[in-house]
Amino acid sequence: MKENIRVMIPEEQVDARIQEIAEQINKSYEGRQIHMIGVLKGGVFFMCELAKRIRVPVSLDFMSVSSYGDDTKSSGVVRIVKDLDQPLEGKDVLVVEDIIDSGRTLSYLLQIIRDRNPASVQLCTLLDKPSRRVVDVKVDYTCFEIPDEFVVGYGLDYAQRYRNLPYIGVVEFSEE
């Protein structure tokens, strides 16, 4: 099988939308500092681009969780692979994710974060697939709602490839 990548959202459109979301966040957090938590690995590309456009003070941390292990289906058990380096108590937290799909893992992650007593918690995602939602997750900032297609680029991967694409693409398979 050969894989082809079809452009779903071009680079210019992604950049423009990230700027718009950053402006919304700048207004919402005016006079405060944001503690951004990037969900690894995919969220790092989006988080860095977003952080560059935010004008209020920002601190960064990263967390990695897994519910898949070495399988392609979720085990239903969420495991923290990399925990935060800093305490969250009293901080205004903005969780930054690349894509929200079923919501299961993210719901668990948000509860862990809330249990650490931040002043506030909001969620920002590059992509949202609401048609796949199994667990209700409140998303405060969404760049794009997309259909249920397998997407890559801007941090999203297929077999650890294509994360570095500057656009959002759809993986399509064909015979050689």
N, C-alpha and C positions, 0 to 999 in steps of 0.2 A: 504494500500500500504506500502510495505517495501522499504526502500532506502538502496542501496549499493553504496559504493564508489570504483570506479575502478581507479587505479593509472595511470595517464596520463604522468606526468613528475616526476620521482623519486627525492627524497631529494638531493642526491649527484649531480644530473644533475642541479637542481635549484641552489645549492650552487656554483658550478663551473661556471655557466653562470653569476651569480651575481658578482663573482670575475672578470670575463672578462669585464663586463660592467663598473665596478668600475675602472679598469685600463684605459679604454677609457676615462672615466670622469676625472681621475687624469691627463691624458695628455692634455685634452681639457682645463682644468681649472688651469693648472700649473701657479703658481705665483699669483693666485687670491683666493678669498674666495667665497664659495658657500653658498647661502641662500636656503636651501631645504624646500620646502613646501609640506607636506604630505597631501593627500586627504583622509579624514577620511570616514569610519572607516577602510575599507579594506587595504588602502595603508600603514598603520602604520607598519605592519610586514615587508614588503618589504623595506620600507624606513630605518628602523632600521638596517636591515642586510646590506643594501647598504652603509649607513653612516659609519658603522664599518670598511668598506674596503676602504674608501676614505682617502687619505693622506693629501690633502690640507685642510686648515681651513674650518670648516662647522658650520653654525648656522641653527637651526631648527624652523619651525613654522608649524601650521596645519590649515586646512580649511575644512569645511564640507558644501556641497551643496546638495540639493535634488530637483528632478523633479518628484518624485513619490508620495510624501505624504504617505497616507496609502493604496494606490492602487498598483496594479502590473503593470500598464501601465503608461508611462510618461504622465504627464499633459501638457508638453510642456512649463510650467512656472518653471524657475529655481529659487530656493529660497536659500539664504545663511543661513545656520543653525548655523555655527560657523565661524566667520571672523578671520582674522589674528591678531596677537597681536602686530606685529611690522610693521613700514612703509617699503615700498619696494624701494623707490626712490634711484637710483644709485647702487642698489645691483644686483649681478649676480644670478638670480633665476633659480633653477632647480625644476620643479614641478614633484612630484613622485606619480604615480598612480598604482593601482594594475592591472587594466584591462581597455582597451579601446574598447568599443563596437560600438555604433552608432556614438559617437563623439559629440552629441548634448550638453550634460551637460558640457563636457570638453571644447568645443569650447567657450561656454559662460564664463566659469571660466577663461580660458586663456585671454579673452578680459578684464575681470575685473582686472586681474593681470597686463596686459600691460598698462591699463589706469592709473596705480599707478606709472608709470615712472621708472621701474627698468632699469639697464644698459643693461641687456639681460634676455631673457626667453628661457629656453629649457625644453623639456618634456622627461621624462624617465618612461617607463612602464614595469612591469613584464610580462604582457600578452597583446597581441593584436589580435583582431578578425577583420581583415580588410574586411572580407566578409559581416560583419554587418554594415559597415560604411555608414552613411547617410550624415554626414557633414565632409568635408575634414579637418583633423587635422594632422599637421606635427609632427611626433614622431622622436625625435633625438636619443633616445636610447631604443631599444626593446630587452628584454631578449628572449621571445618566441612568435612566431606567432602561433595561435592555430585555429582549426576548430570551427565551431559554435556548441559547446556543452556546457552544463551547468556545470561549474567548481567550485570547492571549494578548500580550503586549502590556506595556506600562506596569510591569511587575508580575503580571499573570503569566503562567507557564503551561506548557505541555511537555511532560517528561523533562523538566528543568530547562527547556529551551524556550526561546522567544520572549523572555522577560524584558529584554532590552529594546524591543520594538517601541518606537515613539508614538504609536497609534494603537487603537484597539482593533484587533483582527479576529476573524472567525476561522477556526481550523476546519478545513474541508479535506476529506480523504478521497483519493481516486486510485484506480488501477494504473500501474506504470505505463 
